[in-house]
């Protein structure tokens, strides 16, 4: 299911994008101002220095969780949006020491509310049902 965030919700969640200079981020006006690049500024994009993954350490941790489910080098071309949502719900339900034993889903709901999480198609997976292996996406 495709979900859209209205302007205020989008701005609340994404006031800043910190990213590397990959090709998918080569049109900052489109990201900052919407698909046509001419709307109001809804976010700001900043680029990390080349070869400096430590500048976005939490993103790198997130990639490691993704690689557990979809190993590095595996194409995402055959995955559906539902597959990616399922993977992210499992990753987001995994409790982290850095979050005082809470999951990213719980932390998100604490700060932004469960209603916004649901708008994004997010839900919590029970701890015993979390699967962070390639088997999660096997069809």
Secondary structure, DSSP 8 states (H G I E B T S, - for coil): ------HHHHHHH-SEEEE---GGGS-HHHHHH-TTS-S----EEEE--TT-GGGGHHHHHHHHHHHHHS-TT--STT--HHHHHHHHHHHHHSEEGGGTTEEHHHHHHHHH-HHHHHHTT-----GGG---SGGGG--
